[in-house]
Amino acid sequence: MMLAPQLGGAVPTGALDLIRSASISTQIVLVVLAMLSLLSWAVMFGAWRQLSKAEKAGLQFQHAFESAPRLDEAGALVKRSKPGALPRLFLRAMHFVSEQRVRNQQSRELDDPRLTPGGGITYTLSATQIETLRLLLDAEAAEERDRLGRYLPWLAVIGSASPLIGLFGTVLGVIEAFLGIASKGSGNLGAVAPGVAEALIATAAALAVAIPATFGYNIFAAKLNRFDGMMENFGTDVIALLAREGHI
């Protein structure tokens, strides 16, 4: 059993000795936890890179947008800017407004054939269409949020599942330790302690995986919420600019 080398040989003096002398089941659990740890760090690095880049670009574009007093200047700013969440929101809003104004014009021309096509009249959006624009921008922002945070649920899964996996390895290790003690007929502390310590290695490894994953999930979820708030505020700014320009 597991304790045969420990009872007949040297007592483990460190974590590496415990891992090397661990049972196959405990070593399998440790390998699984190591893979989950690598996955969680890869997700955290990717999330940090994406969110930092999106937040930096969003802040720069928002500041430049706030300094553009007219709609044509804002449109020129979008053309000069790199692709990002906020420029996509602006273009989506402009496309919707243009499309709805054409439809309003066509509808009124059908209602009154005496109207000249175009006729120099600016057809603004109705209250229902403005509310639809608001919902459209919210949906676009939600899609962007889902794209940026698509891997964050993995951190939550790893943070909650790792302790259970470690506990499973610990229970298996304790069971094997007591079976080894029973087969050798020795119940003194020197015989019990190495086996229990070996079993607890799985729990320690699980906590080493779960703690960074849990911290990472909460930190990046907060960053994602801040970016979502930025997109919501920008959508409000776009609607306000369209209203000042008389487009809605």
N, C-alpha and C positions, 0 to 999 in steps of 0.2 A: 504493500500500500504506500501511501504518500509519505508516511513517517519512517519508513525503513531506513532511508539514507540518513535521516536526521538522528535516529536512535543509535545507529551504528557508526556514524561519521561525525564530521565537524558540525557545530551548531551555526546556522546562518547568522552573520553579523551585520547585514545591511539589506536594503531593499533589493539590490541586484541579486544577492545570494538567494533571497526568498523567491524572486521571480524565476531564477534558474532551477531551483529545486521544487517549483510549484507543480501541481498535478496538471494533466493535459487539459482538463475542463477549465481550470483557473487561467491557464495560458491562453486558451481560446478566447475567454472573456476579455483578457487584457489586450489581445490582438484586435478584437472588435472595438474596444474602447479607444485604442490608438487610431484606428481608421476613422472613428467618429470625431476624434479630436482634430485630425488633419482636415476633415470635411468642415468642421465648425470654423477653424482658422481661415480656411480658404473662403468660406462664405463671408466671414467678417472682413477680410481684406477686400473682397470684391464689393461688398456693400459700402465700406468706407470710401473706396475709390469712386464708385458711381455717385453716391450721395454728395460727397464733397465737391465733385466736379459739377453736378447739377445745381447745387446750392450756390456755388461761386458764380457760375454763369447766370443763374437766375437773379442774384443780387445785382450784378453788373448791368444786366438788361433792364431790370426794374428801375434802377437809378437813372439810366439813360432815358427810359420811357417817360419817367416823371418830369424830365426836363424838356420833353417834346410837347409844346403847347397845342400843336395842330395834328390832325389825323394824317395828313400827307407826310409830315415829318416823322411820325411814328411808323408809317409804312416804309419810308426810306431807311429808318433805323433797322427794321426787321430784315430788309434786303442786305444790309451791311453786317448783320449779326450772324454768328454761327448758329446752326440748328440747335434747338433746345425746347424745353417744355413751354416757356413763356412765349417765344415767337410762334410756336404752333398754336397756342391758345388764341393769340391775336389774329393769325391768319384764318383760323376756324371761325372766329367771330365775324371777320370781314366778309368771308365767303357766305356765311348765313345771312348777314344783313343785305348784301348785294342781291342774293337770290330771292329773299322775301320782298324786297322793294320792287324787283321786276315783276314778281307775281302780283303784288298789289296793283301795280300800274296796269298790267294786262287785265286783271279782274275789273277794274273801274272802266277801262275802255270797252270791255264787253257789256258792262251795265249801261254805259252811255256811248253809243256809236258816234255821237257828234264830237266826242273828244278827239283831238289830234294825237297820234301816237307820240309819246314823250310830252310834247306841249310845254316843255320847260317847267313842269310841275314836279316837285320833289315829294314822293310818296313815303311817308314815315311808317314805322312799324306800329302795329296795334299793341295794346297791353298784353294780350295773349302771346303775341310773337316775341315780345321782350322777355316774358317769363320763360318761353321756350328757349330763347337764347341763353338765359341764366342756367337752365337745366342742361343745355348742350355743353356749356363751358364746365359745369360741374362734372358731367360725364367724361369729358376730355381730361380733366384734372384727375379723376378717379382712375382712368386708364393709365395715365402717366405714373400715378402712385403705385398701381399694381405692377407696372413694368419695373420700377426701381426697387420695389420690395418683394419681388417674386421669390427670392431665395431666403428671405428672413424667417418664414415658418420653419425652415430646417433648424435654425438655432433654437427655436422654442421646443421642437421635438427632441433635439439632442439634449437640451438642458433638463427636460423632464424625464426622458427615457434613460439617460446614462446612470443616474443613481439606482434605478431599478435593475439595470443590467449588472451593475457592480454588486448590488445586494444579492442577486441571483448567484454570482460567482462566489461571494462570501459564504452563502448558505451551503453551496456545494463543497467548498473547501472545509467548512466546519464539519460537515457530515463525514467527509473522507478522513479528517483528522481524528474524529472519535472512533471511526471504524478501525483506523490504524492503531490507536491506543488499545482498543478492545482486543485486537488480534495479538498485540505484544504483551498484554496484561500489565501494562505500566501506566499508572495514573498520576505520577508526580508532576510537579510544575515544569520541570525540565523537559518532560516528554510532551506536555500539552501546549506549552507556550509557542514553540516554533510552528506547529500546525495552525494554531489560531492566528498567529501573526501573518502566516502565509495567506490564510483566507481573507484577512482584513486588507491585504494589498489590493484586492479587487475593488473594495469600497473606496480606498484612498485614491486609486486611479480614476474611478467614476466621478468622484468629487472634483478632481483636477480637470476633468473634461466638462462637467456640468457648470461649474462656477463661471469660467470665462464665457461659455455659450450663453448663460443666462444674463450676465452683464452685457454682453454684446447685443443680445436681442433687445433689451430695454433701451440701451443707448441709441441704437440705430432706428428703433421704432420711434423714439422721441425726435430724432433728426428727420425722419420721414414725415412725422406729424407737422413739424415746423415748415417743411417744404410744401406740404399740402396746404397749410395756412397761407403761405406766400402765393401759391397759385390761385387760391380763392380770392385773396385781396387784389391780385392782378386782374382777375376776371371782373371784379367790381370796378376797378380803374378803367378798364376797356369800355365797359358799358357807360360809365360816367363821361368818358371822352366822346363816345358816339352821341350821347345826349347833348353835350355842349356843341357839337358840330351840326346838330339838327338832323342826324341820320336816323334817330329812333324817337 
